[in-house]
Amino acid sequence: MSVSPPDDLRVLVVDDHKIVRDGLEALLGALPGIAVVGTAGDGLEALAAVRELAPDVPDVVVMDVSMPNLSGVEATRRIVAEHAGARVLMLTMNEDLETIRGALRAGACGYLLKGAGADEVQHAIRTAASGGMVFGSEVRAAVVDVLTGREAPKAAPFPELTDRERGVLDLLASGRSNAEIAASVYLSDKSVRNLVSSIYAKLRVSYRAEAIIVARDAGLGRAAGSSR
């Protein structure tokens, strides 16, 4: 770990790509008032680096999202939990809404894409260090939607299924038998069997248990509750 002047903002750079890590270290190290006090190649290394620097933790941790061993989001969660007041700025190529939501919930104070210019990155680091929140122009609208709860509704799972088939799969995933499903949706047993067979074919599963696992992984079978 390098020694920095006492008034410099102390930054830890975390990215699994060495060329990016080295580039950020060179860029930030050349900026007045900013000192890179360490680098890490994944989330686990980031945790270790922050612990090594403690109690004088970095003013800002510049964190990638997608990394081996431990993701940037989970590393952020652990760093913020272990070190009160830690400031983590996500710098990533990932602009997925779920990832942004996860980063904010983990305690990140900012989210920038790697296409950001040097001035924007410098401004983001200074804003984060001063206690503010900062988001790149490319993700700002998505962040507003996350913070205000105005995200677009998720698409229904299994778009290859008809609405009727999806409803039957939901009941199947809740543990209902074919007879119970038939009574619930006012269809004959034969119609339900035909729908279940069609569901198996479209989901490319062979057994009821397989269909239930796939459906539950997608969030089905919860609202109806299990009858078994």
N, C-alpha and C positions, 0 to 999 in steps of 0.2 A: 504494500500500500504506500502511495506517495504522500509526502508531507506538503500541506498547502498553507499559504499565508493565512493568518487568523481571520481576515475580513472576507476572504473569498467564499463563494458558495461552493460547498463540497458536494460533488456529484458522483454517484456510482452508476456505471453503464452496464446494462445486462442485455446480451443478445447472443444467440447460439451461433451466428455466423461471424467468424473472426474478422472478415473483411469489413463488415458493417461495424463491429465492435471497435476495431482499430480506427476506422474512419471517424466514428463519433468521438472517440477519445482524442484524436488529433484536432477535430473541429472544435470541440468544446474547450479543450486545453488551450487553444489559441485565443479564446475570447477573454476579454478583460473581466476580472472579478469572478471567474469560474475556474475551479480546479477539479480535475477528475482524480478522485482518491482511490479508485479501484475499478476493476471490470470483472464480469462473471459471464460464463457461457451457458448457464441454464438456471432454473429457479432454485435448485438446491445450492448451487454455488453462490447465488445472490443472498440466500439466507445466511450462509456461512460468512460471507463478506460483511454483511451488516452486523452480525454478531461479533465478528473480529474487531470492527470499528467501535462498537458500543463501549461505553455509554455515549460517546460522541458520534452518533450515527450520521450518515450523509444528510445534507439538507434536502436533496432530491435523489430518488432512485429512478433512472430512466430505464424502463422495463419493456422488453419485447413481450408478445403474447404467446405465440406458438413456439415452444421449446421442448426438448426432450427432458426426461426425468421428472420435471415439475414445471407445469405451465406458469406463464407470467401472472395469470389471474390468481392461481392458488398461492404462488409465492407472495403476491401482494397481500392476500388475505392474512398469511402468516406473519409477514413483516409488520403490518399494521397492528395485528393482535399482540405481537411481542414488544413493539416499540411505540409507545404512545406518541402521537404527533408525527409519525413518519409520513413523508410525502412521496407518493409514487406516481410518476407520469408515464403512461403507456405510450410507447412509440412503436407502431406496428403497421403491417400491410393489411391487417384484418379490419374490415369495416362492417362486419356482420352485427346485426342489432342485438342478438343474444350475447355475443361476446362483449359488446359495449355495456350491456346491462350487467353482465357478470363482473366486469371490471369495476363498475361503479359500486356494486354491492360489496365487492371485496375491499373497497376503501380507496381506490385510485382517485386522485384529485385532478386528473387530466387525461386526455386521449387525443393523440396526434397520429396522423398517417405518415409513413416514411417519405412521402413526397414533399413534406413540408420543407421550406427553405431554412437556411441558417438563422435568419432573423426571427422567424416564427418559433423555432426550437429554443433559441435564447430567451425570447419573451416568455415562452411557456415555462421554462425552468425558473425564471425569476418570479413569475406569477405564482407558481406552485410553492416555491420557497417562502413567499410572503404570506402564504395561507389561503391564496385564492384557488379557484378552479378554472381550468382552461381547456378548450376543445378546438381542434382544427376546424377550419371552415368546411371541409368535406364531410365531417361527421356531426356538425353542430345541430342540424335539423333532426337527425336521428337521436341525438342526446336529449334534445328538448322533448321529443316524443317519449323517451324512456322516463324522464323526470316528471313529466306531466301525466303519464299513463295513457297517452294518445297513440300508442303503437297500433299499426294495422293488425287486425285479428289474424291469427295463424290460419293457414289453409287447413282444411279438413284432412285428416290422415287418410291414406289409401285412396287417392283420387281415381284409381282404376275401378273402384267399387261404386255401385249405384247407392243412392241414399238408403234404399231399403236394405241392401246387403250390408251397408255400414251399420245400420241399426241392429240388424240380426247379429253381426259380429260383436257389437257392444254388449248385447245380452249374453252371447256365448262366452265372452271374456269374463263376465260377471259370475259365471258358474251355472247358468241356466241350462237345463236339458232342452232337447228339441221340443218336447211336449210343452214345457213351460214357456218357451219362446213362442210357440204357436198360439198358446192361450193369450200371451201378452200382446201380440201384434195382430190377432184375429185372422190367422191364416191356418190352413190345414197342415197336418203333420207332413204330408207329402210336399207341399209348397216350401215348407221350412227346410226339409231335407234337400230339395233342389237348390235352394238359396245357399245352404251350407256347402254343398258340392261346388257350386259356382265360386264361392268365396275361397275354398281350398285351391281351386284351379288358378284363380287370379293372384293369390298370394304365394302360389307355388309351394304349398305345404301338403302333407299327406295325412296328417293326423290332427285330431281335435286339440291335443295338448300343444302341438306346434302352433296352431292358429291362435290359441289363447296366449301363448308367450309373446308372439309377434304383436297381437292386439294390445296386450298390457304394456309392452314396451313403448307403444305409441300413445299410451294414456287412456285407452278404452277400458271398459269394464269396471270403472270406479263409481260413476254416478249412480248406476243401477243397484250397486251393492250385491254381494254374493248371497245366494240362497243355499249354499252348501258349506 
